[in-house]
């Protein structure tokens, strides 16, 4: 059933792909760039809502495709799509094309979400090294944090790159990442995975149906999986929206676009510290860990939405540092709780819950900002809601 896998080479390819895909040079400025082109915060939030809608619809099918056809194939397709997204949005003339590009990006991320983690975990499992997952995962997070920080510095090149230049350079980085993915080996740890190529196309509907039944059986028999998925959506969603709308809030406070890299840069540095903290702690109570993380993220979101710029940056750092530790343990617990044959499918549900939250939250936070004339108004309400969720969980303990 198993075949030899060169784990060192596999991890080198994974880390190389993480490095170049982590150079997300548009993350620090995309809201400000679109706003500068005349789009309102509501329209920007709507475009992001399209992203989450497509992500929601594609998550389960993409995870199932990865489980049935192979994780490497899914990741290669995801790499091609993210390059296409960057090329399309670089020359987007209107909101419709931007929304179309967002849809391609969502489909790409759906192919990566769950699949990347599943491939890494099963690569270690095939080598008998599952116990090393949290360390390997921490290494991946740290590579991404470093490259995100480096990528954020490109906002200093705003006057030289322009809107199209940012996305063309991003397409080049993503192309290198996709090439690294093509060098990966497909991990095989079960008989089902070993027989993927032996099944004719006519058997695929039955295989999809069986995978759905098996996945639902896992969810029913392990309620902790559902709790992990829901709690992760709250922590991750509030963190992303804080950074997203803080860009425009800084512009409102008089900061030039060239300095919008600062929150993302310092947030990634905080995420590195949070990941190192998470690497070293041992959880005794997941419920208490969520309460702590929700309260800290809520406080960070409130600072981003209402405090002066420097305190707002500290709020971004607080939330991102907490997220670094949170994701490390949530991802490990989720992988430990689910079987290999349904791994990518069930981990994809993590992103489904996230998308269900973000579809209404993204335009709502933007609309509240438009109504009050301040980009941080919606973040204040969001921070209160996240902190309240932590208090509610604590009372249930």
VEXTOR-917303 format. One line per field, with one value per residue: residue number from 1; residue in one letter; x, y, z of N, C-alpha, C in turn. Coordinates in steps of 0.02 Angstrom, whole numbers. Atoms other than C-alpha are relative to their C-alpha. Layout:
nr: [NUM:...] .
rest: [a:...] .
n_x: [X:...] .
n_y: [Y:...] .
n_z: [Z:...] .
ca_x: [X:...] .
ca_y: [Y:...] .
ca_z: [Z:...] .
c_x: [X:...] .
c_y: [Y:...] .
c_z: [Z:...] .
// end
This chain:
nr: [1:2:3:4:5:6:7:8:9:10:11:12:13:14:15:16:17:18:19:20:21:22:23:24:25:26:27:28:29:30:31:32:33:34:35:36:37:38:39:40:41:42:43:44:45:46:47:48:49:50:51:52:53:54:55:56:57:58:59:60:61:62:63:64:65:66:67:68:69:70:71:72:73:74:75:76:77:78:79:80:81:82:83:84:85:86:87:88:89:90:91:92:93:94:95:96:97:98:99:100:101:102:103:104:105:106:107:108:109:110:111:112:113:114:115:116:117:118:119:120:121:122:123:124:125:126:127:128:129:130:131:132:133:134:135:136:137:138:139:140:141:142:143:144:145:146:147:148:149:150:151:152:153:154:155:156:157:158:159:160:161:162:163:164:165:166:167:168:169:170:171:172:173:174:175:176:177:178:179:180:181:182:183:184:185:186:187:188:189:190:191:192:193:194:195:196:197:198:199:200:201:202:203:204:205:206:207:208:209:210:211:212:213:214:215:216:217:218:219:220:221:222:223:224:225:226:227:228:229:230:231:232:233:234:235:236:237:238:239:240:241:242:243:244:245:246:247:248:249:250:251:252:253:254:255:256:257:258:259:260:261:262:263:264:265:266:267:268:269:270:271:272:273:274:275:276:277:278:279:280:281:282:283:284:285:286:287:288:289:290:291:292:293:294:295:296:297:298:299:300:301:302:303:304:305:306:307:308:309:310:311:312:313:314:315:316:317:318:319:320:321:322:323:324:325:326:327:328:329:330:331:332:333:334:335:336:337:338:339:340:341:342:343:344:345:346:347:348:349:350:351:352:353:354:355:356:357:358:359:360:361:362:363:364:365:366:367:368:369:370:371:372:373:374:375:376:377:378:379:380:381:382:383:384:385:386:387:388:389:390:391:392:393:394:395:396:397] .
rest: [x:x:x:x:x:x:x:x:x:x:x:x:x:x:x:x:x:x:x:x:x:x:x:x:x:x:x:x:x:x:x:x:x:x:x:x:x:x:x:x:x:x:x:x:x:x:x:x:x:x:x:x:x:x:x:x:x:x:x:x:x:x:x:x:x:x:x:x:x:x:x:x:x:x:x:x:x:x:x:x:x:x:x:x:x:x:x:x:x:x:x:x:x:x:x:x:x:x:x:x:x:x:x:x:x:x:x:x:x:x:x:x:x:x:x:x:x:x:x:x:x:x:x:x:x:x:x:x:x:x:x:x:x:x:x:x:x:x:x:x:x:x:x:x:x:x:x:x:x:x:x:x:x:x:x:x:x:x:x:x:x:x:x:x:x:x:x:x:x:x:x:x:x:x:x:x:x:x:x:x:x:x:x:x:x:x:x:x:x:x:x:x:x:x:x:x:x:x:x:x:x:x:x:x:x:x:x:x:x:x:x:x:x:x:x:x:x:x:x:x:x:x:x:x:x:x:x:x:x:x:x:x:x:x:x:x:x:x:x:x:x:x:x:x:x:x:x:x:x:x:x:x:x:x:x:x:x:x:x:x:x:x:x:x:x:x:x:x:x:x:x:x:x:x:x:x:x:x:x:x:x:x:x:x:x:x:x:x:x:x:x:x:x:x:x:x:x:x:x:x:x:x:x:x:x:x:x:x:x:x:x:x:x:x:x:x:x:x:x:x:x:x:x:x:x:x:x:x:x:x:x:x:x:x:x:x:x:x:x:x:x:x:x:x:x:x:x:x:x:x:x:x:x:x:x:x:x:x:x:x:x:x:x:x:x:x:x:x:x:x:x:x:x:x:x:x:x:x:x:x:x:x:x:x:x:x:x:x:x:x:x:x:x:x:x:x:x] .
n_x: [42:-43:-61:-49:9:-57:32:-39:14:70:6:-32:47:54:-25:-13:66:25:-38:21:72:7:-17:65:-18:59:42:-5:22:51:59:-16:-7:67:33:-30:28:69:48:19:-13:53:-16:-58:27:40:-46:-26:55:2:-54:19:55:-30:-38:48:27:-53:-40:10:-20:-73:-29:16:-41:-67:-1:12:-46:-69:-11:-47:36:42:-43:-25:55:7:-54:16:56:-20:-37:52:32:-43:-3:65:15:-49:27:72:25:60:15:18:-61:-33:37:-18:-66:8:27:-56:-43:36:-5:-69:-9:39:-41:-56:21:11:-42:-70:-9:7:-59:-55:11:-7:-71:-32:28:-30:-68:3:-23:57:-12:-37:43:6:-62:-1:52:-26:-49:37:29:-53:-21:53:-2:-58:10:53:-31:-39:46:34:-45:6:43:-45:-10:65:-4:-35:34:69:48:-16:-66:5:29:-44:-55:30:8:-66:-15:45:-22:-55:30:34:-52:-24:52:-5:-55:21:25:66:-5:47:0:56:14:42:-44:-42:39:33:-5:28:73:24:39:70:6:-10:58:6:-55:19:54:-29:-41:46:26:-55:-15:54:-6:-53:26:48:-33:-52:26:-54:-20:44:-17:-63:12:38:-41:-52:30:7:-66:-32:39:-10:-68:-8:38:-37:-54:29:29:-48:-33:36:2:-63:6:43:-39:-50:-61:-5:3:-67:-12:50:-32:-20:40:-10:-69:-4:45:-34:-51:37:21:-58:-5:57:-13:-51:35:43:-42:-27:50:38:68:35:71:12:50:-34:-44:42:22:-57:-14:56:-4:-57:15:50:-34:-40:46:23:-55:-6:58:15:-58:-46:-32:-51:34:33:-51:-9:58:-12:-53:29:45:-39:-39:46:19:-55:2:64:2:-46:31:64:-15:-26:56:45:-32:-2:68:33:-38:-37:39:45:-36:7:71:22:-36:31:57:-27:9:71:25:-31:35:69:-4:-26:45:37:-39:-42:36:32:-50:-12:59:2:-51:27:55:-28:-54:-63:-12:-7:62:22:-47:16:53:-28:-42:44:32:-49:-15:59:1:-45:32:55:-31:-26:56:24:-49] .
n_y: [-60:-59:-2:-45:-71:-40:-51:-63:-33:-20:-60:-56:-25:-33:-64:-45:-24:-46:-62:-44:-16:-45:-69:-29:-70:-42:2:-61:-61:10:-40:-70:-7:0:-62:-55:3:-24:49:-14:56:50:38:41:54:43:42:51:45:46:46:48:40:52:43:43:50:42:32:72:34:-1:47:67:13:13:67:52:-3:-12:-67:-37:-26:-56:-58:-26:-38:-61:-45:-29:-47:-62:-40:-29:-54:-59:-28:-28:-60:-52:-43:-2:-68:-18:42:68:38:10:53:62:19:24:67:45:5:41:69:21:10:59:58:4:9:70:43:-11:29:72:28:-4:48:69:10:19:64:52:10:17:-59:-44:-39:-61:-45:-68:-35:-14:-50:-63:-24:-27:-64:-50:-20:-43:-64:-38:-23:-50:-62:-26:-22:-62:-57:-25:-59:-57:-8:-17:-49:30:59:-13:54:58:25:43:65:36:27:54:57:31:38:58:48:38:44:54:45:40:50:54:44:40:68:12:49:56:30:47:39:-42:-47:38:25:-56:2:63:-5:-35:-61:15:14:-61:-20:43:-17:-63:14:36:-47:-42:40:11:-64:-14:48:-26:-59:21:39:-41:-69:-48:-27:-57:-55:-27:-35:-61:-47:-26:-50:-62:-29:-18:-51:-66:-21:-23:-62:-54:-22:-22:-67:-47:-34:-61:-44:-36:-51:-52:-36:-41:36:15:71:30:23:49:64:4:46:69:19:12:55:62:10:24:69:42:10:41:69:28:13:58:59:21:12:63:-16:41:-11:-37:-50:-57:-29:-41:-59:-46:-26:-43:-64:-38:-22:-52:-61:-23:-27:-64:-48:-15:-38:-63:-31:-33:45:42:50:45:48:47:44:48:45:43:49:45:44:50:44:45:55:35:43:56:53:19:42:64:37:20:55:59:26:25:51:-23:3:-58:-55:-64:-18:-25:-61:-52:-27:-57:-59:-11:-38:-66:-35:-14:-58:-58:-23:-59:-45:-45:-61:-33:-43:-55:-43:-39:-52:-51:-36:-45:-39:20:70:41:7:70:41:-6:48:67:16:14:64:53:5:28:73:30:0:49:66:7:12:68:48] .
n_z: [0:-3:41:-32:13:-22:-41:2:63:-3:-42:35:50:-37:-27:56:23:-52:2:55:-6:-57:19:21:2:8:-60:-41:34:51:-16:15:73:29:-21:39:68:-2:-27:-69:-46:11:60:-16:-42:43:38:-45:-14:57:-14:-51:26:41:-45:-35:48:27:-51:-5:62:10:-48:24:59:-24:-31:50:57:-22:-28:42:58:-23:-15:64:29:-40:19:66:-8:-35:50:44:-39:-2:68:17:-39:17:54:-9:14:-37:-59:21:13:-65:-33:35:-23:-69:3:16:-59:-49:22:-13:-71:-20:17:-47:-69:-16:41:-19:-66:6:32:-47:-55:25:17:-63:-22:40:-25:-71:-37:-15:-61:18:39:-28:13:71:12:-26:49:57:-21:-7:67:26:-37:23:69:-2:-23:56:52:-19:12:69:2:9:71:27:55:56:25:20:-13:41:-17:-59:15:46:-40:-39:45:9:-60:-4:51:-29:-50:35:26:-57:-14:49:-20:-58:8:-29:-56:2:-67:-6:61:43:35:46:57:32:72:25:6:61:-11:-16:-71:-39:-39:-59:-45:-32:-48:-57:-37:-38:-56:-48:-33:-46:-56:-44:-35:-51:-53:-33:-3:-11:65:14:-45:25:62:-14:-39:43:44:-37:-12:63:34:-31:13:69:11:-34:44:63:-4:-30:55:17:-59:0:51:-29:-51:34:17:71:20:-6:-69:-21:-15:-71:-40:20:-19:-72:-16:16:-52:-59:15:-12:-73:-21:21:-45:-63:10:8:-64:-52:1:-20:-49:10:62:-13:-30:51:44:-37:-2:68:21:-37:25:69:-5:-21:57:50:-26:7:72:22:-35:-31:46:48:-30:-42:47:23:-56:1:54:-22:-51:31:43:-43:-27:55:14:-48:7:60:-8:-40:31:58:-23:-30:53:36:-43:-12:60:37:59:62:2:-32:36:1:-65:-17:41:-37:-38:41:12:-57:7:54:-22:-43:35:53:-24:-43:39:21:-57:-32:47:3:-62:8:46:-34:-51:29:-31:17:-59:-38:1:-38:-71:-14:9:-57:-57:11:-8:-72:-33:12:-48:-65:2:-5:-68:-45:11:-26] .
ca_x: [0:136:279:442:427:575:512:656:627:440:457:579:450:313:418:471:289:242:380:325:138:165:231:56:110:-68:-137:-77:-148:-288:-430:-344:-303:-484:-547:-426:-504:-674:-752:-848:-818:-986:-932:-765:-856:-974:-829:-758:-930:-930:-764:-837:-993:-891:-777:-927:-996:-827:-758:-837:-823:-640:-601:-689:-596:-432:-477:-535:-412:-260:-202:-58:-175:-291:-146:-76:-247:-260:-91:-145:-306:-221:-103:-256:-338:-190:-179:-365:-379:-222:-321:-497:-596:-748:-827:-896:-723:-653:-791:-751:-569:-619:-718:-564:-462:-595:-594:-405:-407:-543:-427:-286:-386:-386:-289:-122:-140:-198:-50:73:-6:-16:162:219:102:173:346:286:315:139:202:306:154:139:323:313:152:235:379:254:166:332:385:217:231:405:357:195:299:417:272:191:346:304:173:324:332:155:206:315:209:33:-123:-78:104:60:-44:77:219:104:67:254:276:125:193:352:248:146:305:363:197:225:380:281:244:68:64:-20:-72:-232:-292:-421:-286:-179:-321:-368:-310:-393:-574:-660:-754:-923:-885:-855:-1036:-1040:-871:-930:-1087:-985:-865:-1011:-1083:-914:-883:-1054:-1026:-864:-951:-1091:-973:-851:-943:-777:-740:-891:-842:-665:-729:-854:-734:-599:-718:-748:-564:-503:-645:-626:-440:-452:-587:-483:-335:-444:-538:-392:-314:-450:-456:-272:-308:-448:-324:-210:-82:-16:-38:150:139:-4:122:153:1:29:217:202:54:158:299:170:106:282:289:115:165:320:211:88:229:280:115:17:-171:-263:-432:-482:-632:-524:-403:-545:-609:-436:-411:-585:-564:-393:-450:-603:-494:-378:-525:-591:-420:-412:-585:-581:-407:-274:-169:-24:-139:-235:-74:-48:-225:-184:-28:-125:-257:-130:-19:-166:-218:-44:-56:-239:-221:-75:-173:-342:-264:-173:-329:-432:-308:-293:-483:-518:-467:-350:-477:-591:-455:-462:-652:-677:-540:-625:-774:-662:-668:-854:-893:-773:-859:-1034:-979:-888:-1022:-1133:-997:-886:-1016:-1100:-941:-909:-1088:-1080:-919:-1005:-1156:-1051:-920:-783:-706:-681:-863:-906:-749:-804:-964:-869:-743:-882:-967:-808:-765:-944:-928:-780:-876:-1024:-911:-830:-1000:-1041:-887] .
ca_y: [0:125:176:259:448:565:669:794:831:839:966:1070:1083:1126:1261:1333:1344:1424:1553:1619:1603:1697:1850:1923:2094:2155:2114:2275:2392:2312:2401:2570:2540:2499:2646:2760:2700:2761:2607:2632:2527:2443:2393:2330:2232:2165:2104:2015:1944:1868:1790:1709:1651:1559:1494:1426:1337:1267:1209:1037:992:1046:948:795:811:818:661:566:624:669:817:862:880:993:1104:1119:1174:1297:1370:1396:1482:1604:1657:1684:1788:1905:1927:1961:2087:2178:2245:2241:2390:2381:2302:2154:2099:2125:2014:1883:1887:1870:1716:1637:1677:1599:1440:1433:1455:1323:1200:1244:1248:1079:1003:1081:1031:856:829:886:779:622:648:641:496:395:422:377:555:618:676:807:890:1035:1077:1064:1164:1297:1305:1332:1470:1555:1551:1626:1758:1810:1819:1910:2038:2054:2066:2205:2313:2327:2458:2574:2546:2609:2755:2642:2486:2555:2447:2331:2317:2247:2107:2065:2045:1939:1829:1799:1745:1630:1549:1499:1429:1326:1255:1199:1109:1009:934:860:676:615:534:364:302:201:69:193:319:184:133:309:280:109:170:213:377:291:248:429:471:323:372:550:485:367:506:617:477:440:625:649:494:570:734:644:533:673:833:914:934:1048:1152:1173:1229:1356:1434:1451:1548:1678:1704:1705:1813:1954:1956:1972:2107:2209:2215:2236:2392:2465:2505:2631:2696:2743:2835:2929:2976:3053:2915:2893:2729:2701:2675:2551:2410:2452:2364:2207:2208:2223:2103:1970:1997:1973:1816:1746:1774:1700:1545:1522:1538:1412:1292:1284:1276:1118:1137:1073:1148:1196:1292:1404:1429:1491:1609:1686:1703:1776:1908:1959:1964:2066:2192:2201:2231:2371:2455:2443:2519:2661:2697:2813:2741:2679:2593:2522:2443:2368:2300:2218:2143:2076:1992:1921:1853:1765:1696:1624:1520:1477:1408:1299:1203:1208:1133:998:948:944:833:716:695:645:495:511:464:611:730:863:858:884:1014:1109:1130:1245:1367:1340:1402:1547:1592:1580:1708:1822:1829:1942:2014:2087:2201:2235:2302:2404:2471:2525:2617:2706:2753:2828:2898:2806:2642:2584:2596:2419:2351:2417:2316:2165:2173:2179:2028:1923:1965:1924:1752:1717:1765:1657:1505:1537:1540:1372:1294] .
ca_z: [0:46:-68:-14:0:10:156:154:-29:-1:138:36:-104:21:103:-66:-122:45:23:-146:-117:47:-45:-51:-106:-137:36:117:-14:-114:-21:-36:-220:-261:-159:-252:-415:-356:-278:-116:40:8:-167:-103:32:-101:-207:-57:-21:-197:-152:3:-88:-218:-82:10:-145:-196:-29:-16:-202:-205:-47:-116:-280:-185:-86:-241:-375:-271:-167:-284:-435:-336:-279:-456:-520:-376:-423:-603:-549:-430:-570:-682:-544:-531:-720:-736:-594:-654:-803:-730:-802:-687:-533:-631:-688:-513:-444:-578:-528:-346:-393:-474:-320:-210:-314:-302:-114:-99:-187:-68:93:175:32:78:260:211:96:229:366:258:195:376:412:268:340:516:576:619:788:698:618:739:714:524:524:632:508:367:464:501:319:271:408:351:167:207:300:153:32:132:106:-79:-34:-31:-219:-245:-356:-465:-480:-491:-479:-624:-573:-402:-476:-617:-492:-383:-534:-558:-377:-384:-543:-452:-310:-433:-511:-338:-314:-473:-391:-246:-225:-191:-16:-8:165:132:8:-58:-101:-182:-298:-358:-537:-551:-546:-713:-731:-718:-537:-486:-438:-320:-249:-217:-132:-23:24:78:185:265:301:380:486:552:595:688:785:830:883:932:746:725:876:809:640:709:834:702:588:724:767:587:519:644:616:427:430:553:435:281:339:436:268:227:406:393:231:320:457:326:300:122:27:34:223:222:236:420:497:394:425:613:615:529:653:792:705:710:898:917:818:926:1080:1008:964:1146:1240:1283:1288:1440:1397:1220:1287:1396:1253:1142:1276:1295:1107:1077:1213:1149:967:1016:1107:957:840:951:950:760:742:868:934:861:720:826:950:802:737:910:898:731:809:958:850:727:864:944:775:747:905:877:700:748:879:792:635:731:831:672:579:728:737:556:447:298:163:210:270:133:126:313:332:190:307:409:265:237:412:384:219:296:424:302:166:273:385:249:165:333:412:254:250:433:392:246:355:494:376:470:411:591:646:592:673:842:835:770:912:1042:963:960:1141:1192:1110:1221:1377:1325:1302:1470:1557:1478:1553] .
c_x: [43:59:48:-12:59:-27:39:-13:-71:-8:35:-46:-58:21:13:-66:-29:35:-27:-74:-12:18:-61:7:-60:-41:-1:-34:-62:-63:12:6:-69:-38:26:-26:-74:-51:-14:18:-53:15:60:-21:-41:44:29:-54:-9:54:-22:-58:26:40:-45:-25:53:36:-7:18:76:35:-12:42:72:5:-7:53:72:10:47:-37:-42:43:28:-54:-10:54:-12:-54:21:43:-50:-36:41:4:-65:-12:49:-27:-76:-27:-59:-11:-17:62:38:-35:15:68:-2:-27:54:47:-32:4:70:11:-39:40:58:-22:-16:47:73:16:-3:62:60:-8:10:71:38:-25:31:71:1:19:-58:12:37:-44:-2:64:6:-50:23:53:-34:-29:54:26:-51:1:58:-12:-58:27:41:-45:-34:44:-6:-49:42:11:-64:5:34:-38:-70:-44:19:67:0:-23:42:60:-25:-9:66:18:-42:19:57:-26:-33:50:28:-50:5:55:-18:-17:-69:6:-55:3:-58:-9:-41:43:44:-37:-35:-2:-34:-74:-18:-44:-72:-11:4:-62:-9:55:-14:-53:27:42:-43:-26:53:16:-53:3:54:-25:-49:34:52:-23:54:24:-41:16:65:-11:-36:42:55:-27:-4:68:31:-36:11:69:8:-36:35:54:-27:-24:46:38:-34:-3:65:0:-42:37:58:65:3:-1:67:16:-50:29:11:-44:13:70:4:-47:33:57:-33:-23:58:10:-56:10:52:-30:-43:39:20:-52:-35:-69:-27:-76:-9:-51:31:45:-41:-22:55:12:-55:2:57:-12:-53:30:41:-43:-27:54:8:-55:-7:60:41:41:51:-29:-37:49:15:-58:5:51:-27:-43:39:44:-41:-19:55:1:-63:0:44:-33:-67:12:24:-56:-47:28:1:-68:-31:44:29:-44:-49:34:-12:-72:-21:38:-28:-60:21:-11:-73:-30:27:-37:-71:-1:18:-46:-43:44:40:-37:-32:48:16:-58:-5:52:-23:-53:27:57:68:10:3:-64:-24:45:-13:-54:25:42:-41:-31:48:18:-58:-3:47:-29:-56:28:26:-56:-27:46:-21] .
c_y: [63:-7:48:73:37:60:65:39:27:64:60:31:37:68:50:29:49:68:47:16:49:72:35:76:46:5:66:60:-9:41:73:11:2:63:60:1:18:-48:16:-60:-54:-42:-46:-59:-49:-47:-55:-49:-51:-53:-55:-44:-57:-49:-50:-57:-50:-42:-76:-35:-1:-48:-72:-19:-16:-70:-55:-3:11:72:41:30:61:62:30:42:65:51:35:53:65:44:35:57:64:33:35:66:57:49:6:71:21:-50:-71:-43:-13:-56:-68:-24:-26:-71:-51:-10:-43:-74:-28:-14:-59:-64:-8:-16:-73:-45:6:-32:-76:-32:0:-54:-72:-15:-22:-68:-58:-15:-19:57:47:44:65:52:71:40:19:54:68:28:31:69:54:23:48:68:44:28:49:68:32:27:66:61:28:58:64:15:21:47:-29:-58:17:-61:-63:-31:-45:-70:-39:-30:-58:-62:-37:-42:-64:-53:-43:-49:-60:-50:-44:-55:-59:-50:-43:-72:-6:-51:-53:-36:-48:-38:41:48:-37:-21:57:-7:-62:4:37:58:-16:-14:63:22:-41:15:65:-11:-34:47:47:-38:-10:64:19:-46:24:59:-19:-34:41:73:53:30:61:60:34:44:67:52:30:54:68:35:25:58:69:26:28:66:59:28:29:73:50:38:67:48:41:55:58:42:40:-36:-15:-75:-35:-25:-52:-69:-9:-47:-73:-24:-17:-57:-67:-15:-26:-72:-49:-14:-44:-73:-33:-15:-63:-64:-30:-16:-68:15:-49:6:42:56:63:35:44:64:53:32:47:68:43:25:55:66:29:32:69:54:21:48:69:38:40:-51:-47:-54:-50:-52:-51:-49:-53:-52:-49:-55:-50:-47:-55:-50:-50:-61:-42:-49:-61:-58:-22:-48:-69:-43:-25:-59:-65:-34:-33:-50:27:4:58:64:67:24:33:64:58:32:57:65:14:42:72:41:19:62:63:26:59:51:50:62:37:48:59:49:44:56:56:43:51:44:-15:-75:-46:-13:-72:-45:4:-50:-72:-21:-17:-69:-58:-9:-31:-76:-37:-4:-51:-71:-12:-16:-71:-52:-29] .
c_z: [0:-48:33:-21:29:39:-1:-63:-2:39:-32:-52:33:25:-56:-27:50:-5:-54:1:58:-16:-28:0:-7:64:38:-31:-43:14:-19:-75:-34:19:-40:-71:-1:27:73:44:-7:-60:11:44:-40:-41:43:19:-56:9:49:-22:-43:42:35:-45:-22:52:1:-65:-11:48:-20:-60:21:30:-52:-55:20:22:-45:-60:19:12:-64:-33:38:-16:-66:6:35:-45:-46:35:-2:-69:-19:37:-16:-52:5:-11:43:57:-20:-10:65:38:-32:22:72:2:-17:60:54:-17:12:74:27:-15:48:71:14:-37:19:67:-4:-32:48:55:-25:-25:63:24:-39:23:74:45:17:61:-14:-34:27:-12:-74:-18:25:-47:-61:17:5:-68:-30:34:-25:-70:-4:21:-56:-55:16:-13:-70:-5:-7:-74:-36:-61:-62:-31:-28:12:-38:19:61:-18:-50:37:43:-43:-11:60:5:-52:26:52:-32:-28:56:17:-47:17:60:-20:33:57:-5:68:10:-66:-49:-40:-51:-63:-38:-76:-30:-14:-65:19:21:74:43:39:64:51:37:53:63:43:43:61:54:39:51:61:49:40:55:59:39:2:12:-66:-18:43:-22:-61:13:36:-43:-47:35:9:-65:-35:28:-14:-71:-12:33:-46:-65:4:34:-53:-15:59:4:-53:25:51:-31:-18:-74:-14:10:70:24:14:75:41:-17:19:74:22:-15:49:64:-10:10:75:26:-18:45:68:-6:-6:67:53:-10:27:51:-7:-63:11:30:-50:-48:35:2:-68:-24:34:-27:-71:0:21:-57:-53:21:-7:-73:-22:30:26:-50:-40:32:45:-44:-28:54:5:-54:22:52:-32:-42:40:30:-54:-17:46:-9:-58:7:37:-29:-58:21:29:-54:-40:40:4:-61:-36:-65:-63:-7:24:-35:0:66:20:-42:36:46:-38:-16:56:-3:-54:20:45:-40:-54:24:36:-41:-26:57:35:-45:-2:63:-3:-46:35:49:-27:30:-11:62:38:4:40:75:19:-6:60:62:-7:12:75:38:-10:48:70:5:8:70:50:-7:29:68] .
// end
